[in-house]
Amino acid sequence: MNRQKANRILMSLLLCQAPLLVHASSNYTSYRGGDTETSILPQNQFETSARIDAVTRKNGGQLYRLDLVKPIPLSQIKAKPKTGRVKVISLNLVTDKDERVIVKAFNNAIIADSDTVLASEILSLSENITAIEIQAEAMGANANLDITAVSTKEAPKFGTREPDNSCNKKFDSILKEKLDLVQTWAARAESSAQGSWQEKYASKEYNKYVAEFIATLKSDKNQFASPDYMLTLINFFIDRHNASRPDSAADVGYKSMAVETFEAFMLSIQSDQICRPVTSDSLIKISLDFQKRQESSKSDSRARKVYEMIISKIGKIIPVHYRKEVAAKNFNFRQADSEGYKNYKLYTASKPESLLKGTYQEMALNAYAIAEQQLAIEVKSLNNEQTYQLIVEFQTKYNDTANYPQETMLKYLTILSEHSNFLNFRMVQ
């Protein structure tokens, strides 16, 4: 009895001390309008949480980056909305060598504040992690998201980055000031009698300010105007180029500004600005808008030629963006196959003259290539009956030449037939 009483007293003392130990290990600091919380866990584990406030409700989400003050190995990542529901489209860890490690548990995961914490598998990484990148979207109402980093080495510390000049909208206003001067002299040149002294002088000043605008636009390869503003400028310049007197200073100057602004836009896309991610879907929407404007222009107009050049160049870069996005999503066979089919249908439905027809075809091939790789892996876990049923399914699709690419279906069938030891596969034509 004395021993049992002593044990009860000891347990009571430990329970009284536990809250004090937890409280002593907590530390709150500001992070981009949210909070971070550091805790010491059993077995030499340390965790720190950072909050992403007001997760975007934009379809496709937004890329958020949480930087670590000191690069350290991480053993696990956890996530839980503080309010609302959040779809985590992807979560990558950025190493000190600028390589990205996919955390599979967060691929297309939907979690709510009423759910338990979503935790990744234990990460067996030796690399030091410098940042966590999260592509996330709020589902419905406003939502905040808590991301927790766990390490067995020391407590992770989140910190803010220096402001990125490339995402500073002040550059928009700088360009606007330059454009105001361009517009003033363009109006004077266009309203003057052709060949007059007024036109010559106004054209000279106009050309000077056009050169100054372009020089400002290209002055810093790491600083860009916002994508929306650049797109507005491109359309405006093409419109003015089309409306100006042929071969006039305004005609040549506006075309130069349209082309140079478009090149700056393309450079900004390839710079992978974290604060302004541009997805393949958004690039397709931009291309379709340009295509609509091109089709509404007269067949022999100057605007039509510029738009054709622009659409062609964007169409070539879309598959590059798409390939990175599909690889980051870590699709299984069915998911990649569905993605390939979606783009293949867009390809077959596109008119022959559509400048995006080849883009859709390349996107379909990229997705189907991943599906083929995944099937080669997943088929190893299938039994003979499952393999046979897939052969039946894709034999039917192989015969449906209007809706499915025969070459891809044949690759699937080859992988499946080679897996079956008992089945003498023969293609039915």
PAFIFI-815762 format. One record per atom (N, C-alpha, C): y, x, z; residue in one letter. Coordinates in steps of 0.2 Angstrom, whole numbers, plus 5000, padded with zeros to 4 digits. Example, Ala and Ser with C-alpha at 12.3 -4.5 7.8 and 13.67 -1.06 7.14 Angstrom:
2
497250665039a 497850625039a 498450665039a 498950645035s 499550685036s 500050645039s 
END
This chain:
429
499450045000m 500050005000m 500650045000m 500650105004n 501250145004n 501350174998n 500850194994r 500950224987r 501250174982r 500950114982q 501250064978q 501950054979q 502150044986k 502850034988k 503350094985k 503050154986a 503450214984a 503550214976a 503050194972n 503050184965n 503550134963n 503650074967r 504150024965r 504850054966r 504950084972i 505550114973i 505750164968i 505350204966l 505450254960l 505650224954l 505250174952m 505450134946m 506150104946m 506250074952s 506950044953s 507550094952s 507450154954l 507950204954l 508050224946l 507450234943l 507450254936l 507850204932l 507650134933l 507950084929l 508750084930l 508950094936c 509650094938c 510050154934c 509650204933q 509950264930q 510050264923q 509550224919a 509450214912a 510150204909a 510450144911p 511150124907p 511650184908p 511650224913l 512150274914l 511950334909l 511350344908l 511150394903l 511350374896l 511250314894v 511450284887v 512250284886v 512550264892h 513250264891h 513550334890h 513250384894a 513550454894a 513450484887a 512950454883s 512850484876s 513250454871s 513650404872s 513950364867s 514650394866s 514850394859n 515450424857n 515750394851n 516350364851y 516650324846y 517250354843y 517250364836t 517750384833t 517950344827t 518550354824s 518650304818s 518350334812s 518150294807y 517950314801y 518050264795y 518650274791r 518850224786r 518850154788r 519150144794g 519350084796g 518750054801g 518150094801g 517650064805g 517450114811g 516850114813d 516750154819d 516150194818d 516050254822t 515450284822t 515250294829t 514550294830e 514250294837e 513650344837e 513750384842t 513250434842t 512750424848t 512150434847s 511650424853s 511150474853s 510950494859i 510350544860i 509750504861i 509250514857l 508550474857l 508050524860l 507450494862p 506950534865p 506650584860p 506350634862q 506050684858q 506550724854q 507050734857n 507550774854n 507850744847n 507950684847q 508150654841q 508850624842q 509350634837f 510050614838f 510250564833f 510650514834e 510850474829e 511550454829e 511850444823t 512550424823t 512650374818t 513050324820s 513150264815s 513850264813s 513950244806a 514650234803a 514650174800a 515150134800r 515250074797r 515650074791r 515350034786i 515750024780i 516049954780i 516749944781d 517049884782d 517149854775d 517149784775a 517249744769a 516849764763a 516249764764v 515849774758v 516049734752v 516049754746t 516249724740t 515849664739t 516149604736r 515649554734r 515649554726r 515849604723k 515849614716k 515049624714k 514849584708n 514149584706n 514049664704n 513449684706g 513249754705g 513449804711g 513949774715g 514149814721g 514549874719g 514649914724q 515149974724q 514850034727q 514950094725l 514650154728l 515150174734l 514850184740y 515150204746y 514850274748y 515350314750r 515050384752r 515250394759r 514750414763l 514950434770l 514750514770l 515250554772d 515250624772d 515050654779d 514650704779l 514450734786l 514950794787l 515250804793v 515650854794v 515350924793v 514650924796k 514250984796k 513650964792k 513450994787p 512750984783p 512151004788p 511750954789i 511150964793i 510550924790i 509950934792p 509350894789p 509350834793p 509150774789l 509150714792l 508350694792l 508150654797s 507450634798s 507350564796s 507850524796q 507850454795q 508550424794q 508550364790i 509150324789i 508950254791i 509450224794k 509450154796k 510050114794k 509950044793a 510450004790a 510449934793a 511049914795k 511049844798k 511749814797k 511849754794p 512549724793p 512749704800p 513449724801k 513749704807k 513849624807k 514049604801t 514149534799t 513949514792t 513749454791g 513549434784g 512849464782g 512749454775r 512149484772r 512349534767r 511949584766v 512149644762v 511549654757v 511649664751k 511149694747k 511249774746k 510849814748v 510849884747v 510449894740v 510849914735i 510549924729i 510149994728i 510450044731s 510150104732s 510550144737s 510150194740l 510450244745l 510150314743l 510650354742n 510450424741n 510750474746n 510350524747l 510650584751l 510850644747l 511450664748v 511650724744v 511550784748v 511250834745t 511050894748t 511650944747t 511651004751d 512151054750d 512151084744d 511651074740k 511551104733k 511751044728k 512050994730d 512350934726d 511750904722d 511150904725e 510550864723e 510550804726e 510250744723r 510250684726r 509450664728r 509350644734v 508650624736v 508650544737v 508250514734i 508250444734i 507850424740i 508150374744v 507850344750v 507550274748v 506850274747k 506550214743k 506650154747k 506650154754a 506650094758a 507250054756a 507750084753f 508350044752f 508450024745f 507950024741n 508050004734n 508049934734n 508649904732n 508649824731n 508449784737n 508649814743a 508449784749a 509049734752a 508849674753i 509349624756i 509249614763i 509749624767i 509749624775i 510249584777i 510149554783a 510649504786a 510849534793a 511349514796d 511549534803d 511049504808d 510649444806s 510149414810s 509449454810s 509349504805d 508749534804d 508749594809d 508149624810t 508049684813t 508349744809t 508449804812v 508749854808v 508249874803v 508449884797l 508049914791l 508049994792l 507450014793a 507350094794a 506950124788a 507150184786s 506750214781s 506150244784s 505750274780e 505150314782e 505450374785e 505050414789i 505250474792i 505250524786i 505850554785l 506050604780l 505850674781l 505350694778s 505150764779s 505650814774s 506250814776l 506750854772l 506950924776l 506950974772s 507151034775s 507851054773s 508151014768e 508751034765e 509351004770e 509851034770n 510451014773n 510750954769n 510950904773i 511250844769i 512050844771i 512450834765t 513150834766t 513450764766t 513050724763a 513350654762a 512850604761a 512950534762i 512550484761i 512950434756i 512650424750e 512950374745e 512550314745e 512950254746i 512650184746i 512950144741i 512550114737q 512750064732q 512649994735q 513149964737a 513049894741a 513449844739a 513249784740e 513549724738e 513449664743e 514049634745a 514049584750a 513749514747a 513349484750m 512949424747m 513349364750m 513849334747g 514149274749g 514749294753g 514749284759a 515349294764a 515549364765a 516049384768n 516249454769n 515749484774n 515649544773a 515049584777a 515249654778a 515049674784n 515149754786n 514449774786n 514349844785l 513749874785l 513749934789l 513249934794d 513149994799d 512650044796d 512750104794i 512250154792i 512150204798i 511550214799t 511450264805t 511050324802t 511250384804a 510950444802a 510550474808a 509950494807v 509550514812v 509350594811v 509450634816s 509250704815s 508850734821s 508450774820t 508050814826t 508350874827t 508950894824k 509250954825k 509850954830k 510250904828e 510850894832e 511150824830e 511650804833a 511950744832a 512350744825a 512250704820p 512650704814p 513350684816p 513850704812k 514550684813k 514850664806k 515050604806f 515350584800f 516150594800f 516450614795g 517150624794g 517450604788g 518050594788t 518450574782t 518550634777t 518550614770r 518650664765r 519450664764r 519650724761e 520350724759e 520450674754e 521050644753p 521150594748p 521050624741p 520750584737d 520550604730d 521150584726d 521450644723n 522050624719n 521850594712n 521250594710s 521050564704s 520950494705s 520950464711c 520950394712c 521650364715c 522150404715n 522750384717n 523150344712n 523350284714k 523650244709k 524350264707k 524650314711k 525250334710k 525350364703k 524750384700f 524750414693f 524950364688f 524650294690d 524850244685d 525650234684d 525950234690s 526650224690s 527050284686s 526750344687i 527050404684i 527050394676i 526450374674l 526350364667l 526850304664l 526850254669k 527350194667k 528050214666k 528250264670e 528950284669e 529050324662e 528550364661k 528550404654k 528550354648k 528150294649l 528050244644l 528750214643l 529050194648d 529750164647d 530150194643d 530250264643l 530650304639l 530350304631l 529750304631v 529450294624v 529650234621v 529550174625q 529750114622q 530450104620q 530850134624t 531650124623t 531750154616t 531550214614w 531650254608w 531250224602w 530650194604a 530250164599a 530650104596a 530950064601a 531250004599a 531950014594a 532250074596r 532850094592r 532650114585r 532050154585a 531850184579a 531650124574a 531250074577e 531050014573e 531549974571e 532049964575s 532649914573s 533149954568s 533150014567s 533550044563s 533350044555s 533850044551a 533750044544a 533250104542a 532750094538q 532350144536q 532750194532q 532650264534g 532950314531g 533650334534g 533950284538s 534550294541s 534650354546s 535250374548w 535350434553w 535050404560w 535250344561q 534950314567q 534250314568q 533850304563e 533150304563e 532950374564e 533250424560k 532950494561k 533050514568k 533650504571y 533750524578y 533350494583y 533250424582a 532850384587a 532150414586a 531950424580s 531250444579s 531050514582s 531650554582k 531550624585k 531450614592k 531850574595e 531850564603e 531150534605e 530950484601y 530350454602y 529750504602y 529750544597n 529150594596n 529150634602n 529750654605k 529850704611k 529550664617k 529650604618y 529350564624y 528650554623y 528450544617v 527750534616v 527350594618v 527550654615a 527250714617a 527250724625a 527850704628e 527850714635e 527350664639e 527250604636f 526750554639f 526050584639f 525950614633i 525250644632i 525150704636i 525650744636a 525550804641a 525450784648a 525850734650t 525750714657t 524950684658t 524750644653l 524150614653l 523550674654l 523650724651k 523150784650k 523350834655k 523850834659s 524050884663s 523550914669s 523150864671d 522650884676d 521950844674d 521450884673k 520850854671k 520450824677k 520750834683n 520450794689n 520850734691n 521350724688q 521750664690q 521850614684q 521650554685f 521650504680f 522050434683f 522250404678a 522550334679a 521950294681a 522050234684s 521550184685s 521250164679s 520550144678p 520250124672p 520550064669p 520750014674d 521049954671d 521749964668d 522150014671y 522750024667y 522650064661y 522150104661m 522050144654m 521850094649m 521350054651l 521150004646l 521749954643l 522149944648t 522749904646t 523249944641t 523350004642l 523750054638l 523350054631l 522750064631i 522350074625i 522550014620i 522349954623n 522449894619n 523249884617n 523649904621f 524349894620f 524549944614f 524350004615f 524550054609f 524250044603f 523650014603i 523349994596i 523749934593i 523949894597d 524349834595d 524949854592d 525349904595r 525949924593r 525849974586r 525350014586h 525150054580h 525050004574h 524749954575n 524549904570n 525149864568n 525649854572a 526249814570a 526849854568a 526749924569s 527349964567s 527349974559s 527950004557r 527950014549r 527450074548r 527050064542p 526550114541p 526950184539p 526650234542d 526850304542d 527450314545d 527750274549s 528350284553s 528150324559s 528650344563a 528550384569a 528250344574a 528350274574a 528050234579a 527350224577a 527150214571d 526450214569d 526050274571d 526250334569v 525950394571v 525850404579v 526450394582g 526450404589g 526050354593g 526050294592y 525650244595y 524950264594y 524750274588k 524050294587k 523850354591k 524250404591s 524050464595s 523950444603s 524450404605m 524350384612m 523750344614m 523550304609a 522950264610a 522350304610a 522350354605v 521750404605v 521750444611v 522250474613e 522250524619e 522150484626e 522350424626t 522250384632t 521450364632t 521250344627f 520450334626f 520050394628f 520250454626e 519950514628e 519950524635e 520550514638a 520650524645a 520150474649a 520150414646f 519650364649f 518950384649f 518750414644m 518050444643m 517950494648m 518450544648l 518350594653l 518350574660l 518650524662s 518650494669s 517950464670s 517650434665i 516950404666i 516450464668i 516550514664q 516050564665q 516150614671q 516750604674s 516950644680s 516550614686s 516250554686d 515850524691d 516350514698d 516950484697q 517350474703q 517050424708q 516950444714i 516550404719i 516950344720i 517650344720c 518050284722c 518050234716c 517950264710r 517950214704r 517350224700r 516750204702p 516150204698p 516150164692p 515950184687v 515950144681v 515150134679v 514950074679t 514150064678t 514050054670t 513450054668s 513350044661s 513449974659s 513349924664d 513549854663d 514249844662d 514649884666s 515449874665s 515649904658s 515349954656l 515449984650l 515249944644l 514749904645i 514549854639i 515049804639i 515249774645k 515849724645k 516449754641k 516649814643i 517249844640i 517149844632i 516549874630s 516349874623s 516449804619s 516149754623l 516149694620l 516849664619l 517249684624d 517949664623d 518349694617d 518149764617f 518449794611f 518149774604f 517549754604q 517249724598q 517549654596q 517649614601k 518049554600k 518749564597k 519049614599r 519749624597r 519649654590r 519149694589q 519049724582q 518849674577q 518449624579e 518249574574e 518849524573e 519249514577s 519849474576s 520449504572s 520349574571s 520849604566s 520649604559s 521149604555k 520949604548k 520549664545k 520149654540s 519649704538s 519949764536s 520649764533d 520949824531d 521449844536d 521449824542s 522049834547s 521949904550s 522449934552r 522450004556r 522049994563r 522149934566a 521849924572a 521149924572a 520849894567r 520149884566r 519749954566r 520150004562k 519850064562k 519850104568k 520350094572v 520350134579v 519850104583v 519750034583y 519250004588y 518550024586y 518450024579e 517750044577e 517650114580e 518050164580m 517950234583m 517850224590m 518250184594i 518150184601i 517450154603i 517350094600i 516650064601i 516050114600i 516150144595s 515550194593s 515450244598s 516050274601k 516050324606k 515750304612k 515950244614i 515750214621i 515050194620i 514850174614g 514150154613g 513650214614g 513850274613k 513450334614k 513350354621k 513850344625i 513850364632i 513550314636i 513450244634i 513150194639i 512450214640i 512050234636p 511350254637p 511250304642p 511750354642v 511750414647v 511850384654v 512350344655h 512450314661h 511850264663h 511550234659y 511050184660y 510450224662y 510250284659r 509650324661r 509750344668r 510350364670k 510450394677k 510350334682k 510550274680e 510550214685e 509750194686e 509450194680v 508750164680v 508250214684v 508450284683a 508050334687a 508150324694a 508750314696a 508950304704a 508650244707a 508550194703k 508250134706k 507450134707k 507150194705n 506450204707n 506050144705n 506050114699f 505750054697f 504950064697f 504550014699n 503850014698n 503749994690n 503049994688f 502949974681f 503249904679f 503149854683r 503349784681r 504049784680r 504449814685q 505149814685q 505449854679q 505149904678a 505449944672a 505249914665a 504649884665d 504449844659d 504949784658d 505049754663s 505549694662s 506249714660s 506449774663e 507149804661e 507149824653e 506549854651g 506449864644g 506549804640g 506149754642y 506149694638y 506749654637y 507149654643k 507849634643k 508249664638k 508249724637n 508649764633n 508449764626n 507749754625y 507449744618y 507649684615y 507749624619k 507949564617k 508649564615k 509049604618l 509749614616l 509849644610l 509349694609y 509349734603y 509149694597y 508649654597t 508449614592t 508849554590t 509249534596a 509749474595a 510349494592a 510549564592s 511149584589s 511149584582s 511749574579k 511849564572k 511749644569k 511549644563p 511449714560p 512149754560p 512749724560e 513349754560e 513649774567e 513249744572s 513549754579s 513449834580s 514049854583l 514049924585l 513649944591l 513449894595l 513049904601l 512349894600l 512149874594k 511449864592k 510949924594k 511249984591g 510850044593g 510850064600g 511450044604t 511450064611t 510950024615t 510849954613y 510349914616y 509649944615y 509549964609q 508849994607q 508750054611q 509250104612e 509150164616e 509050144624e 509350094626m 509250074633m 508550044634m 508350004629a 507649984630a 507150034630a 507250084626l 506750144625l 506750184632l 507350194635n 507350224641n 506950194647n 507050124647a 506750084652a 505950084651a 505750074644y 505050074643y 504750144644y 505150194643a 504850264645a 504650274652a 505050244656i 504950244663i 504350204665i 504350144662a 503750094663a 503050124661a 503050164655e 502450204653e 502250254658e 502750294661q 502550344666q 502250304672q 502550254674q 502350214680q 501650184679q 501550164673l 500850134672l 500350184673l 500450244670a 500050294670a 499850314678a 500350304682i 500150314689i 499850264693i 500050204691e 499850144695e 499150114692e 498950134686v 498350114684v 497750144688v 497850204691k 497350234694k 497050194700k 497550144703s 497350104709s 497050044707s 496950024700l 496749964698l 495949964697l 495649904698n 494949904697n 494849884690n 494149874688n 494049864681n 494249794679n 494249744683e 494449674681e 495249674680e 495549704685q 496349704684q 496549744678q 496149794676t 496349834670t 496249794664t 495649754664y 495449714658y 495949654657y 496249624663q 496749574662q 497349594660q 497549654661l 498149684658l 498049704651l 497449724649i 497349734642i 497449674638i 497149614641v 497249554638v 497949534637v 498349544642e 499049524642e 499449564637e 499349634637f 499749674632f 499449674625f 498849654624q 498549644617q 498949584614q 499049534618t 499349474616t 500149494614t 500449534618k 501149554617k 501149594611k 500649634610y 500649684604y 500549644598y 500249584598n 500149544592n 500849504590n 501249504596d 501849464595d 502449514593d 502449524586t 502949574584t 503649554584t 503749494585a 504449464585a 504849474591a 504449484597n 504749484603n 504549554607n 504049584605y 503949654609y 503849704604y 504049764606p 503949824602p 503249854602p 502949854596q 502249864595q 502049934598q 502549984596e 502450054598e 502350064606e 502750024609t 502750024617t 502049994619t 501949934617m 501349894619m 500749934617m 500749974612l 500150014610l 500050074615l 500650104617k 500550154623k 500250124629k 500450064631y 500250034637y 499450024636y 499249994630l 498549984629l 498150044629l 498450094627t 498050164626t 497950184634t 498450184638i 498350204645i 497850164648i 497850094647l 497450054651l 496650064648l 496650074642s 495950074639s 495650144641s 496050194642e 495750264644e 495550264651e 495850214655h 495650214662h 494950184663h 494750134659s 494150104660s 493550144657s 493050154661n 492550194659n 491950154656n 491950094657f 491450054654f 491650014648f 492250014647l 492549964641l 492650004635l 492249984630n 492450024623n 492949984620n 493550004621f 494149964618f 494249974611f 494349914608r 494449914601r 495049864599r 495549894595m 496149854594m 495949794589m 496149734591v 496049684586v 496749674582v 496649684576q 497249674571q 497349604570q 
END
